[in-house]
Amino acid sequence: MTAKRHTVLDSPYGPLTLVATDGVLSNLYMVGQRHRPSDETFGDRDDSLFDEAADQLEAYFGGELKEFTLELSLRGTPFQCSVWDQLRRIPYGETRSYGDLADALGSPGASRAVGLANGKNPIGIIVPCHRVVGADGSLTGYGGGLDRKKRLLDFESGGALF
């Protein structure tokens, strides 16, 4: 049986709910996020488990951290996990298209499947699904909303956070 605990952190993008499964970060949810389960599934609140995640998120939002080094528990299908691994390889301040990710996975033409896996990313921001854009560079779906996606991309490219 898995033990879940959670905390809620303030951020420039609204409150972030972090969930740990068996002591390892397994989820990060924004308010109003698509695919966000009910709060009852997050376990008891336990802020003590999330010090390192809170420190790294604070450094990221402060413009001091470009790459997260947290231990993560990413649970999904093998294909989803391979997509999420590719997301973590997209450098800070850069974007890739769904097709680029499909090509990197050796599955040209699987951009739609990549998009579905991207949309199920359980640890937004830290696993930077916001860095994925349409083939023409347009902003496409984001579980946290296109406004947040635009703000995150603007922030990473040196734009103002507010």
Residue pairs with C-beta under 8 A, 6 or more apart in sequence:
2 21
2 22
3 21
3 22
3 23
3 43
4 19
4 20
4 21
4 26
4 41
4 42
4 43
5 19
5 20
5 23
5 42
5 43
5 44
5 45
5 46
5 49
6 17
6 18
6 19
6 20
6 42
6 43
6 44
6 45
6 46
7 17
7 18
7 45
7 46
7 47
7 49
7 50
7 54
8 15
8 16
8 17
8 18
8 45
9 15
9 16
9 18
9 50
9 54
9 57
10 16
11 57
11 61
12 61
12 151
12 155
12 161
12 162
13 30
13 125
13 144
13 148
13 151
13 152
14 30
14 31
15 30
15 31
16 28
16 29
16 30
16 57
16 125
17 27
17 28
17 29
17 30
17 39
17 42
18 25
18 27
18 28
18 50
18 53
18 54
19 25
19 26
19 27
19 28
19 29
19 42
19 43
20 26
20 46
20 49
20 50
20 73
21 27
21 73
21 75
22 73
23 49
24 71
24 72
24 73
25 50
25 53
25 70
25 71
25 72
25 73
25 123
25 126
26 72
26 73
26 74
26 75
26 122
26 123
27 42
27 122
27 123
28 122
28 123
28 124
28 125
28 126
29 36
29 124
30 36
30 124
30 143
30 144
30 145
30 148
32 144
32 145
33 124
33 143
33 144
33 145
34 119
34 143
34 144
35 119
35 120
35 143
36 143
52 70
53 70
53 126
56 65
56 68
56 69
56 70
56 126
57 125
57 126
59 65
60 66
60 68
60 125
61 161
63 155
66 91
66 92
66 93
67 92
68 126
70 126
72 123
72 126
72 127
74 81
74 84
74 122
74 123
74 127
75 122
76 84
76 117
76 120
76 122
77 117
79 113
79 117
80 117
80 120
82 105
83 101
83 105
83 114
83 117
83 118
83 121
84 117
84 121
84 123
84 127
86 96
86 101
86 104
86 105
87 101
87 118
87 121
87 127
87 128
87 129
87 131
87 132
88 127
88 128
89 104
90 96
90 128
90 131
90 132
92 128
92 156
93 156
93 157
93 158
94 131
95 131
95 132
95 133
95 137
95 153
96 104
96 131
96 132
96 133
97 111
97 132
97 133
97 134
97 135
97 137
98 111
98 112
98 114
98 115
98 118
98 132
98 134
98 135
98 140
99 108
99 111
99 114
99 135
101 111
101 114
101 118
101 132
102 108
102 109
102 110
102 111
102 113
102 114
105 114
107 113
107 114
111 135
114 132
115 132
115 140
115 141
118 129
118 132
119 129
119 141
119 143
121 127
121 129
121 143
124 130
124 143
124 144
125 152
129 142
129 143
130 142
130 144
130 148
130 149
130 152
130 153
131 153
131 156
132 140
133 139
133 140
134 140
139 146
139 149
139 150
139 153
142 148
142 149
151 161
154 160
155 161
